[in-house]
Amino acid sequence: MNSKMQRISSISCAALAIMLLSCADDGFDDSEKFESTVRNAQLVSPTIQPSDLSVVNNPDGTESVRVQWPVVEGASGYLANVAIVDNPETPDYIVKDQMIDGCSMTFDRQEDTKYKIYIKAIGNKKFNNTDAPEASVIDYSSYVTAIEIPENEEIAEFVKKNLPAPGTETAFALKAGGTYRLNDAADFNLVQCQLRGDKNNHPTVIVGEKGCIKIQNGFKLRYINFDCKDMNNVGLIRLADVADPTLRFDALGYNGGNAAKAFLIKNPVMIQHCWIKDLKAGVIAGSNEDWSLADFRLEDCIIQLHLDKSFGDKSLLNLQYCTAEQSIGGWKLCAHFKDLSVKNNTIFNTQVNDKTYFIRYANGSNSDPSKTWGPGHTSTHKWFNNTLIRTFTGKDFGNNIQRGVTHIMENNIFYDTYRINKYARGTKQIKDNVFCYKDGRKIDGGDSSFGSVDDGLNFDFSQTMDFSKPNAGLNFKPNTSTNAGDTRWFK
């Protein structure tokens, strides 16, 4: 995983320590006064405490972990190794046998990752000092500390009883491989929260008729399988029916005029690394309130829809429900995703459906960010490496989407979809998308500039998701030479 590696840096110890305790192979010059007094010794690796680890915020928005350790007198340097140990049986070394001439180093910090750090003191031939026999080892985790939900618990009731007061980000964790039920709305209210499973062994949540997740702050849903065959709700994630007044755009300091009296979830909302089966509704849906999301991400998911036109319009990304009249000078229906990332997903519908939009707002004019965030604010939607199958066959891909969005769409497969151009109406960056149509359907003329047509593609819609198998037992690798679509099918 070289792509994760290479922010390695050596940072010298305090200047006085360097003067007093040489870490250089050749020690001090003869004219210098200070020199290590350790001779003819087998060294011992430095002791590293949790307090010696810290998070560094980088200028590009990423994070690193900084590791510091005390000087080992008589050492010529230190040998560093860092491994990702999410699966302890197969450690993935992101730093391998890196020589450090100094007393600290950094490495890239990824979310939801467990690390093991090894630092070994290396001998000094000049002083006849030999290497430490073993490295010092310390564990590091980037996971948010979680409240564990016992297996077989009903999630909504457990959250109701155990939800902490709003403050720093918290998390609820499901047991690896466990089975849970979600029979009602799990309401996370104003708490910025995660609901997560296990990266290597997803738990399964069986969603009941009224089951959903309700939020009005940032939320991360990760590493969970959802069985939604009994669910009868407009969205797996629902935005709160009654918004807290502190979340109005104007209360948050934005100057978009009367429309600023709509509501905003400013922290990211993410659905990542989840498998969702038999979904008959949206993955996210608004409410009667006028909600917008600053940052929504749907990434690395497999979603099987069982959504035919008899279910009406239950758009997959659905913000059309903000219909409440508000005494705000006539402004309403401002809901939008300001920044949207849809990346590395496979989403397929087992049914033919010509009544449903993929993404829908309530009003194409008022959803312009400048009317809520203020003048100069824009919106960016990114679509990378998705395989989208029959989503949907005869309805515009998007509805009421403002023209001020910048759309970046690369390496996607649109298989039996319809009129992408009704969604991506603003500035566009388009590259290597592929379209395919069946049963006499053809590409709309407005979509011809969005990619090429490959009608040789064939996908099996009858495949059944099996949570016990790799990639849920599915195979949507293209049968033609195209390299577009969800990258998991090329591994």
KENUNU-12785 format. One line per 8 residues: their letters; for each residue x, y, z of C-alpha. Coordinates in steps of 0.02 Angstrom, whole numbers, plus 50000, padded with zeros to 5 digits. Each point is the difference from the previous one (the first is absolute). Layout:
a	X:Y:Z | ... .
//
This chain:
mnskmqri	50000:50000:50000 | 50128:50125:49943 | 49863:50126:49972 | 49976:50008:50187 | 50183:50010:50044 | 50107:50137:49956 | 49978:50143:50119 | 50151:49947:50103 .
ssiscaal	50102:50135:50082 | 50137:50008:50128 | 49993:50139:50126 | 50150:50032:50108 | 49993:49992:50188 | 50020:50159:50099 | 50159:50090:49958 | 50075:49978:50171 .
aimllsca	49968:49813:49998 | 50084:49987:49831 | 50153:50090:50068 | 50011:49889:50151 | 49949:49833:49928 | 50059:49961:49825 | 49892:49892:49887 | 50120:50014:49853 .
ddgfddse	50100:49850:49944 | 50165:50092:50010 | 49965:50090:50164 | 50071:50175:50027 | 50154:50076:49919 | 50160:49988:50103 | 49987:50186:50034 | 49828:49980:50078 .
kfestvrn	49985:49978:50186 | 49848:49886:50017 | 49999:49817:49950 | 49900:49850:50055 | 50079:49906:50143 | 49912:49836:49957 | 50128:49874:49936 | 50002:49813:49963 .
aqlvspti	49816:49983:50041 | 49846:49915:49933 | 49872:50138:49984 | 49820:49999:50058 | 49862:50074:49891 | 49918:50160:50063 | 49842:49990:50103 | 49851:50080:49912 .
qpsdlsvv	49846:50057:50095 | 49827:50045:49932 | 50041:50181:50042 | 50143:49990:49873 | 49872:49984:49858 | 49910:50152:49929 | 49896:50047:49848 | 50069:50127:49875 .
nnpdgtes	49882:50098:49887 | 50083:50019:49829 | 49976:50150:49884 | 49913:49891:49869 | 49864:49950:50123 | 50068:49827:50039 | 50064:49943:50169 | 50159:49915:50059 .
vrvqwpvv	50052:49913:50160 | 50159:50065:50082 | 50100:49878:50105 | 50136:50064:50118 | 50118:49904:50112 | 50144:50034:50121 | 50180:49993:49942 | 50091:49835:50022 .
egasgyla	50181:50043:50042 | 50125:49914:49887 | 49877:49965:49859 | 50037:50046:49820 | 49815:50013:49956 | 49835:49909:50009 | 49912:49872:49890 | 49815:50039:49979 .
nvaivdnp	49857:49890:49941 | 49815:50043:49998 | 49866:49872:49955 | 49812:50012:49977 | 49930:49859:50106 | 49813:50010:49968 | 50023:49815:49964 | 50139:49947:50120 .
etpdyivk	50034:49842:49900 | 50048:50100:49845 | 50090:50159:50054 | 50022:50128:49861 | 50163:50096:50021 | 49988:50181:49948 | 50174:50037:50070 | 50125:49860:49974 .
dqmidgcs	50177:50001:50075 | 50014:50189:49991 | 50162:50067:50077 | 49969:50154:50107 | 50144:50117:50044 | 49912:50092:50139 | 49872:49972:50136 | 49833:50015:49910 .
mtfdrqed	49907:49954:49842 | 49828:50022:49920 | 49887:49889:49895 | 49834:50023:49913 | 49846:49984:50110 | 49848:49917:49923 | 49828:49998:50081 | 49939:49842:50087 .
tkykiyik	50169:49914:49998 | 50102:49904:50127 | 50190:50015:49996 | 50148:49915:50083 | 50159:50104:50013 | 50174:49925:50023 | 50155:50103:50045 | 50167:49911:50020 .
aignkkfn	50165:50077:50059 | 50144:49966:49878 | 50178:49978:50062 | 50153:50107:49967 | 50155:49915:49932 | 50114:50141:50057 | 49954:49966:50180 | 49982:49812:49977 .
ntdapeas	49816:50011:50046 | 49882:49868:49929 | 49818:50010:49948 | 49861:49980:50126 | 49938:49820:49993 | 49819:50056:49984 | 49902:50151:49942 | 49887:50097:50115 .
vidyssyv	49819:49975:49947 | 49849:50111:50026 | 49823:49989:49930 | 49905:50147:49927 | 49819:50011:49943 | 49914:50139:49903 | 49827:49935:50045 | 49885:50113:50100 .
taieipen	49970:49921:50170 | 49835:49907:49990 | 49854:49940:50106 | 49979:49816:49955 | 49823:49942:49964 | 49977:49820:50062 | 49953:49873:49867 | 49814:49971:49969 .
eeiaefvk	49955:50170:50074 | 49869:50107:49914 | 50105:50148:49944 | 49872:50141:50014 | 49960:49958:50181 | 50183:49982:50047 | 50043:50169:49923 | 49853:50081:50089 .
knlpapgt	50063:49938:50168 | 50186:50031:49972 | 50016:50154:49889 | 50120:50124:50082 | 49976:50187:50003 | 50063:50096:49847 | 50186:50038:50007 | 50147:49917:49916 .
etafalka	49970:49865:49870 | 49945:49835:50074 | 49969:49827:49928 | 49893:49846:50022 | 50081:49837:49946 | 49920:49835:49950 | 50085:49835:50036 | 50097:49920:49857 .
ggtyrlnd	49887:49876:49910 | 49855:50036:50117 | 49815:50012:49957 | 49892:50147:50053 | 49826:50070:49971 | 49948:50178:49960 | 49812:50004:50027 | 49974:50185:50029 .
aadfnlvq	50087:50166:49969 | 50172:50005:50083 | 50003:50186:50039 | 50174:50074:50022 | 49928:50175:50018 | 50137:50134:50012 | 50141:49879:50039 | 50139:49988:49870 .
cqlrgdkn	50016:49812:49993 | 50057:49842:49915 | 49910:49834:49986 | 50128:49874:49945 | 50032:49815:49985 | 50161:49905:49973 | 50107:50033:49848 | 50041:49815:49971 .
nhptvivg	49839:49918:50060 | 49847:50108:49974 | 49855:49978:50120 | 49825:49987:49925 | 49856:50115:50046 | 49824:49939:49958 | 49895:50155:49971 | 49817:49992:50050 .
ekgcikiq	49852:50088:49922 | 50027:50162:50097 | 50188:49986:50014 | 50113:50144:49950 | 50138:50112:50067 | 49955:50181:50043 | 50131:50137:50009 | 50025:50188:50008 .
ngfklryi	50189:50003:50015 | 50146:49918:49914 | 49987:49811:49990 | 50108:49856:49938 | 49926:49831:49956 | 50135:49871:49966 | 50039:49813:49985 | 49821:49936:50021 .
nfdckdmn	49887:49889:49896 | 49816:50050:49994 | 49856:49884:49956 | 49859:50119:49952 | 49869:49882:49928 | 49875:50044:50138 | 50039:50186:50007 | 49860:50118:49952 .
nvglirla	50077:50172:50020 | 50051:50135:49877 | 50184:49988:50048 | 50123:49893:50096 | 50068:50165:50068 | 49867:50131:50038 | 50029:50183:50040 | 49914:50057:50159 .
dvadptlr	49815:50045:49992 | 50024:50146:50121 | 50162:50095:49974 | 50092:50086:50142 | 49996:50190:49972 | 50187:50011:50032 | 50024:49914:49832 | 49920:50136:49894 .
fdalgyng	50117:50071:49869 | 49989:50174:50076 | 50031:49933:50176 | 50158:49919:49933 | 50061:50165:49929 | 49953:49985:49816 | 49926:50149:49913 | 49891:49933:49863 .
gnaakafl	49851:50110:50040 | 49828:49931:50042 | 50044:49828:49936 | 50133:49992:50136 | 49858:49953:50117 | 50010:49826:49929 | 50103:49869:50094 | 50175:49931:49975 .
iknpvmiq	50097:49845:50051 | 50175:50070:49989 | 50103:49847:50051 | 50022:49860:49873 | 49867:49865:49980 | 50076:49840:49931 | 49941:49827:49949 | 50159:49901:49967 .
hcwikdlk	50048:49816:49982 | 49821:49938:50024 | 49901:49865:49910 | 49814:50032:49986 | 49876:49869:49942 | 49820:50015:49935 | 49987:50188:50025 | 49831:50068:49947 .
agviagsn	50037:50182:50040 | 50139:50128:50006 | 50165:49984:50089 | 49968:50175:50068 | 49839:50101:50004 | 49950:50169:50064 | 49852:50044:50109 | 49869:50136:50013 .
edwsladf	50140:50119:50050 | 50106:50094:49874 | 50164:49905:50021 | 50164:50018:49905 | 50160:49901:50021 | 50170:50082:49983 | 50090:49836:49963 | 49919:49833:49955 .
rledciiq	50101:49847:49947 | 49941:49832:49935 | 50157:49896:49975 | 50056:49819:49978 | 49825:49927:50021 | 49902:49861:49916 | 49814:50041:49994 | 49867:49884:49931 .
lhldksfg	49838:50093:49967 | 49832:49913:49989 | 49912:50156:49943 | 49867:49992:49866 | 49882:50139:49948 | 49863:49938:50117 | 50099:50077:50143 | 49978:50175:49929 .
dksllnlq	50141:50126:50005 | 50124:49945:50132 | 50156:50077:49925 | 50165:49928:50057 | 50069:50170:50055 | 49840:50087:50047 | 49983:50178:50064 | 49830:50037:49925 .
yctaeqsi	49901:49984:50162 | 50039:50174:50070 | 49821:50061:49976 | 49964:50086:50165 | 49938:50178:49981 | 50112:50115:50100 | 49971:50183:50041 | 50164:50054:49922 .
ggwklcah	49945:50122:49868 | 49934:49867:49883 | 50163:49906:49982 | 49999:49812:50015 | 50057:49845:49906 | 50185:50042:50011 | 50061:49822:50032 | 50161:49944:49914 .
fkdlsvkn	50162:49903:50016 | 50133:50135:49990 | 50143:49877:49976 | 49960:49823:49946 | 50117:49852:49975 | 49935:49838:49921 | 50149:49886:49978 | 50039:49815:49971 .
ntifntqv	49823:49937:50020 | 49899:49866:49914 | 49814:50042:50005 | 49881:49887:49905 | 49812:49987:49991 | 49919:49829:49981 | 49847:50085:49924 | 49963:50108:49849 .
ndktyfir	49948:50171:50066 | 49958:50152:49895 | 49922:50103:50140 | 50146:50038:50116 | 50143:50126:49999 | 50173:49958:50066 | 50020:50171:50083 | 49862:50125:50032 .
yangsnsd	49985:50172:50077 | 49841:50098:50035 | 50035:50159:49901 | 50128:50030:49863 | 50019:50186:50036 | 49998:50009:50189 | 50123:49855:50015 | 50137:50116:49935 .
psktwgpg	50128:50011:50143 | 50017:50188:49978 | 49822:50017:50066 | 50041:49916:50165 | 50189:50007:50024 | 50016:50173:49925 | 50071:50079:49841 | 50143:49908:49918 .
htsthkwf	49964:49829:50074 | 49993:49858:49874 | 49972:49813:49997 | 50106:49853:49938 | 49940:49823:49965 | 50129:49864:49966 | 49962:49830:49923 | 50146:49879:49981 .
nntlirtf	50003:49815:49952 | 49819:49953:50031 | 49904:49858:49920 | 49819:50060:49992 | 49876:49875:49930 | 49817:50042:49961 | 50004:50154:50114 | 49879:50039:49922 .
tgkdfgnn	49939:49948:49828 | 49880:50136:49949 | 50008:50148:50119 | 50125:50143:49997 | 50156:49960:50102 | 49974:50160:50100 | 49858:50120:50033 | 49998:50182:50057 .
iqrgvthi	50191:50008:50002 | 50065:50178:49989 | 50112:50050:49854 | 50135:50067:50114 | 50071:49828:50039 | 50170:49946:49934 | 49986:49816:49950 | 50155:49891:49991 .
mennifyd	49955:49830:49926 | 50136:49875:49956 | 50009:49813:49964 | 49819:49960:50039 | 49888:49869:49920 | 49821:50059:49971 | 49906:49842:49952 | 49819:50027:49951 .
tyrinkya	49990:50170:50084 | 49915:50153:49927 | 50045:50180:49960 | 50153:50040:50104 | 49994:50171:49917 | 49847:50048:50102 | 50106:49981:50156 | 50169:50067:49943 .
rgtkqikd	49945:50166:49928 | 50139:50112:50063 | 50188:50000:49974 | 50061:49825:49956 | 50163:49903:50003 | 49964:49837:49909 | 50120:49856:49966 | 49987:49817:49948 .
nvfcykdg	49819:49964:50047 | 49911:49856:49915 | 49814:49981:49958 | 49904:49843:49957 | 49815:49977:49957 | 49888:49847:49983 | 49825:49952:49942 | 49997:50128:49861 .
rkidggds	50049:50147:50109 | 50129:50120:49929 | 50111:50139:50065 | 49915:50169:50012 | 50076:50127:49883 | 50045:50112:50145 | 50105:49862:50079 | 50111:49970:49848 .
sfgsvddg	50132:50121:50065 | 50011:49909:50168 | 50086:49843:49937 | 50003:49859:49873 | 49872:49863:49967 | 50046:49817:50025 | 49843:49898:49968 | 50101:49839:50012 .
lnfdfsqt	49996:50013:50190 | 49895:49868:50086 | 49965:49988:50186 | 49902:49866:50092 | 49864:50086:50101 | 49941:49836:50078 | 50154:49988:50110 | 49956:49984:50184 .
mdfskpna	50099:50087:50135 | 50080:49881:50124 | 50079:50092:50146 | 50107:49848:50043 | 50097:50007:49836 | 50134:50119:49934 | 49921:50148:49911 | 49831:49934:50061 .
glnfkpnt	50013:49857:49874 | 49978:50119:49853 | 50099:50025:49841 | 49975:50156:49896 | 50165:49997:49908 | 49968:50067:49824 | 50001:49867:49865 | 50076:50124:49876 .
stnagdtr	50166:50091:49996 | 49940:50150:50099 | 50094:50047:50158 | 49860:50111:50065 | 49893:49965:50150 | 50025:49942:50178 | 50183:49953:50022 | 49961:49852:50116 .
wfk	49952:49895:49848 | 50175:50016:49926 | 50094:49936:50153 .
//
